[in-house]
Amino acid sequence: MDFNSGQFWSSPITYAVFLPAVGALVMLLIPRQQEMTHKVLALITSLVTLGIGIYILTQFDYSAGSRLQGVVDTNWIDAINARYIVGLDGISLPLFALTLLVVPLCVIYSMDHIPAPGNAKAFLILILVLETGMLGSFVAIDLVLFFVFFEVVLLPMYFLIGVWGGEQRQYASIKFFLYTLFGSALMIVAFLALYFLTKNPDGSAAQTFDIRQLQALSGSSIGRTTQLLIFGGMFVGFGIKVPMFPFHTWLPDAHTQAPTVGSVILAAVLLKLGTYGFVRIAIPVLPEAAQSWAPIIGLLAVIGIIYGALCCLAQTDMKRLIAFSSVAHMGYVMLGIATLTPFGINAAIFGMVAHGLITGMLFFLAGSTKERYHTLEIRRLGGLLKSAPRMGWILGFCSMASLGLPGLAGFWGEFPAILSSYNPANPTRATVLFGWSNEVVFRIFMVLAAIGTVLAAGYLLYLYQRVAFGEPKEEFADDPHIHDVNAFEWVSWVPLLVGIVLLGVYPNIVFSVTNETVAPAVQQIAAAVGGG
Amino acid sequence: MLAFVAPSIDYHAFAPELIVVAILAILVLVDCFTSDYDKSSQSSVAGFGLLLALIPVVTLAMDGTVRGMFGSPESGYAYVVDTYSLILKALFLVSGYVVVLLSQTYIAEGDYWEGEYYQLLLASILGMMVMASARDLVSIFVALELLSIPAYMLAAWRKRDLKSDEAGIKYYLMGVFASAVMLYGMSLIYGITGSTLLTEVAANLRQFPAGQVPPIVVLAVVFVLVGFGFKVSAVPFHTWAPDTYEGAPTPVTAFLAVASKAAGFVALMTLVFVAFPGNTSTIEPLMFALSAATMTVGNLIALRQTNIVRLLAYSGVAQAGYMLAPLAVYGVSGTVGLQAIIAYLLIYAAMNLGAFAVVITAARKTRSGEISSFGGLIQYAPSLAVLMCLFLFSLAGIPPLGGWFAKFAVFRALVGAETGWGYALAVLVGINSVIALFYYARVAKTMVMDPAPDGDLSPVRVPFSLRAALVITAMVTVAVGVLPGLVGHFTDSVTIGAALGS
């Protein structure tokens, strides 16, 4: 296999994307009763996919991260000039790797944690289909292809929540589905508008869905108002997925009701599809509109940070608290993106990976807690450090990571994002917010976001204190169900814990990859707008 | 007085229709010579005949020349065989074949007249094939009656059942009423233009400068199109559809919902693109209103349905709204809109027939059309439940299932028009897709997440013919979703105006 050959069948990216789907097809043919076969098959599939991913990581030329690598560009739907274009660069690589890592861990965790009502076959098939959709979204360089993969994740997630979820699962699953579909309907209209309205420099219609070409033309032929509207369509589509305030209301329900593995994938990867969409598509393709929208995005991001944190303080359910903390954390990511500076966008990508590892881990912990205590009500829990000390320590570690303790991954997502808003792009540009300049507006955001970190420390420590400290409550004092971390949990958790430490101590692993891509891309955006 | 000159007939061009006529005759003969208790030969002959008629359709498509009959190069032709008509004939033949597969066990086990059933079905399909080629007001009307009258009878085929009688009579009365309105419109058009040939109608209508079109022309155009609005169940002419669909035998419902609706669209497209290409100021607002009302009302009422067939009926109404949408910008989008509607019809046929196939199969066990009776389907018939999910989410337009490309094609036509009306309708289609998802997902939810209503988990026996129908429709639904080029390949070359020299 030659990494840069450009052939459909010889590109490892193609294999990595479609292998999980093939595995799912094979599993479809095996009777449901052979549970062990299904588990082993799913594990092998996801591990082989991870193996291909590692091969891709070794072949990737890190000195040229800004260039798309391993590109495949072949015909797909000739009628509309939609092409099968996939490739990886510094922006997508970290998220691609994150997906490859998280899915096998979820499969391992599922080995002895298939939630009620059972049926390992269907459960694992859905996870593998989900993996194909997620990997595909991160490598697609064609808008239609991206849209298709973006939607492929919907159905498996709908069923994962709806069948294996908690009490309110049916409400939560349909809410998740409807919200996302509403966003993507507007998104596809926006994509089509780009397709028709983008013109080549010579005035001929470009009629392309190729993100590279659209980025090069950067929408300069489109009228200003139209640009703003098209960006708005994409904003709603991606913003719902992130989720940004005020589109976030599906998230607490979906997270709380989803089975553990579903929550983990939702938090670790699915939310990133939204932020990735901003960085990959919305901003590079329409840089001018992005400039105008940036203060609004920043404002909503900051509202998300504060609102999410306040909601966390009011929660009585551990899982719901973690879900709201996601809203807050994704707010930092969006704030970084809204600055439109290399620094901010680098921070945002790091924040995505860090949030994926940390919140994914927290949902694993919530799932395991639920399994032991059969409840997640915070006031009934307590004394985890006594009844299951290792798990208690891990929870403490993840809470610290999540609140942004320096030395752990969370810090490098939050702190640079806050810092970057001190110097947004186009500092003197007047914004829609009272006509204040970008600089003023974003410095206000910076202060508010910093207050958000204090609140984060508040709710996470409060959570940890009530769950882990003290004596175990009477009803659970001698419960034999409450055991410490078991082998499957260790195997599925250790890679995430190692990742959290590694990224915290040496964040350059990610920054060195992303910066190569982000810096030139932002310069290009600045150039398109006309002097940054 | 002119002496009668026999028109020259291109037998190759007529071969598909002639084969269907021949099979129809054979069916009658076979019916006379077989025992009343074993009419199984009827469905086999009918199915075989429909596939046989596909052969000349394919050879004609490979040949590729546009063949016209009954007319002259200057005036245009009354009967045309081009890519447009061929692709639609193929659609009618294949969906007719699937309907035969769906009918086999239903009609045989239900103690209904079998021989006549297939004969009428073939007659109706013949009418649709004629419709695809007709380029003359009179032949369009004849084709419409040929396809409708057998359908009225088929709708009432569940004799001794009041609902079926109601279905038949309602369909008949509404259909005849629509025909009358349309015929009146046609007579006005003939009076204005002095011709029934669509190309001449178009040429004569063009003499009115824009903005000075006499009201009588507007009236005529609206009457003709409204007549077909009944056929495609556009709101507010949809009221017959749910009752007829619920009462008719389910395979007939599938036939009405797919083939008959497609035939209505074919007539609409032919008329709009060939006869009234210049009347955009009349037709575009009309189609905008029809399309917007049809999809919104269809979807909102579908939300409240508890019977699966009625739900599919209203979903079909909504889908018709999406299909009408490109006509609201046809003056700008032109061929792209035409191709979008055809692509939609092809994909819609596969997914909707598939959904009906599952309903018919599941009803063999549950004996019910209530959505709640689908509870627990995933437990006793997992493959049926998975297939139904496929079809439903395809109807909702979720990639990677076929329906997404159908909707995408519509979006493309609407957005590509680059008009405010086009954008508005595109957003409305988007919002409606979200509403629609809710009721499609509700059915999926019942099958996958609810328990079986009476705890009965005995498996469903799937007869071979239904299995074949399910496999065909599912394969098309998935294949088109992953490789939309398959449909694009066919619809891309479709043009209608150019083929007629207008």
Boltz contact constraints between the chains, C-beta under 6 A:
constraints:
  - contact:
      token1: [A, 77]
      token2: [B, 484]
      max_distance: 6.0
  - contact:
      token1: [A, 77]
      token2: [B, 485]
      max_distance: 6.0
  - contact:
      token1: [A, 77]
      token2: [B, 488]
      max_distance: 6.0
  - contact:
      token1: [A, 78]
      token2: [B, 485]
      max_distance: 6.0
  - contact:
      token1: [A, 79]
      token2: [B, 488]
      max_distance: 6.0
  - contact:
      token1: [A, 79]
      token2: [B, 492]
      max_distance: 6.0
  - contact:
      token1: [A, 148]
      token2: [B, 399]
      max_distance: 6.0
  - contact:
      token1: [A, 148]
      token2: [B, 400]
      max_distance: 6.0
  - contact:
      token1: [A, 151]
      token2: [B, 398]
      max_distance: 6.0
  - contact:
      token1: [A, 151]
      token2: [B, 399]
      max_distance: 6.0
  - contact:
      token1: [A, 152]
      token2: [B, 400]
      max_distance: 6.0
  - contact:
      token1: [A, 162]
      token2: [B, 449]
      max_distance: 6.0
  - contact:
      token1: [A, 163]
      token2: [B, 448]
      max_distance: 6.0
  - contact:
      token1: [A, 163]
      token2: [B, 449]
      max_distance: 6.0
  - contact:
      token1: [A, 170]
      token2: [B, 445]
      max_distance: 6.0
  - contact:
      token1: [A, 174]
      token2: [B, 441]
      max_distance: 6.0
  - contact:
      token1: [A, 178]
      token2: [B, 434]
      max_distance: 6.0
  - contact:
      token1: [A, 181]
      token2: [B, 434]
      max_distance: 6.0
  - contact:
      token1: [A, 181]
      token2: [B, 437]
      max_distance: 6.0
  - contact:
      token1: [A, 182]
      token2: [B, 434]
      max_distance: 6.0
  - contact:
      token1: [A, 185]
      token2: [B, 430]
      max_distance: 6.0
  - contact:
      token1: [A, 185]
      token2: [B, 433]
      max_distance: 6.0
  - contact:
      token1: [A, 186]
      token2: [B, 430]
      max_distance: 6.0
  - contact:
      token1: [A, 189]
      token2: [B, 426]
      max_distance: 6.0
  - contact:
      token1: [A, 189]
      token2: [B, 430]
      max_distance: 6.0
  - contact:
      token1: [A, 192]
      token2: [B, 411]
      max_distance: 6.0
  - contact:
      token1: [A, 192]
      token2: [B, 412]
      max_distance: 6.0
  - contact:
      token1: [A, 192]
      token2: [B, 415]
      max_distance: 6.0
  - contact:
      token1: [A, 193]
      token2: [B, 415]
      max_distance: 6.0
  - contact:
      token1: [A, 196]
      token2: [B, 415]
      max_distance: 6.0
  - contact:
      token1: [A, 196]
      token2: [B, 416]
      max_distance: 6.0
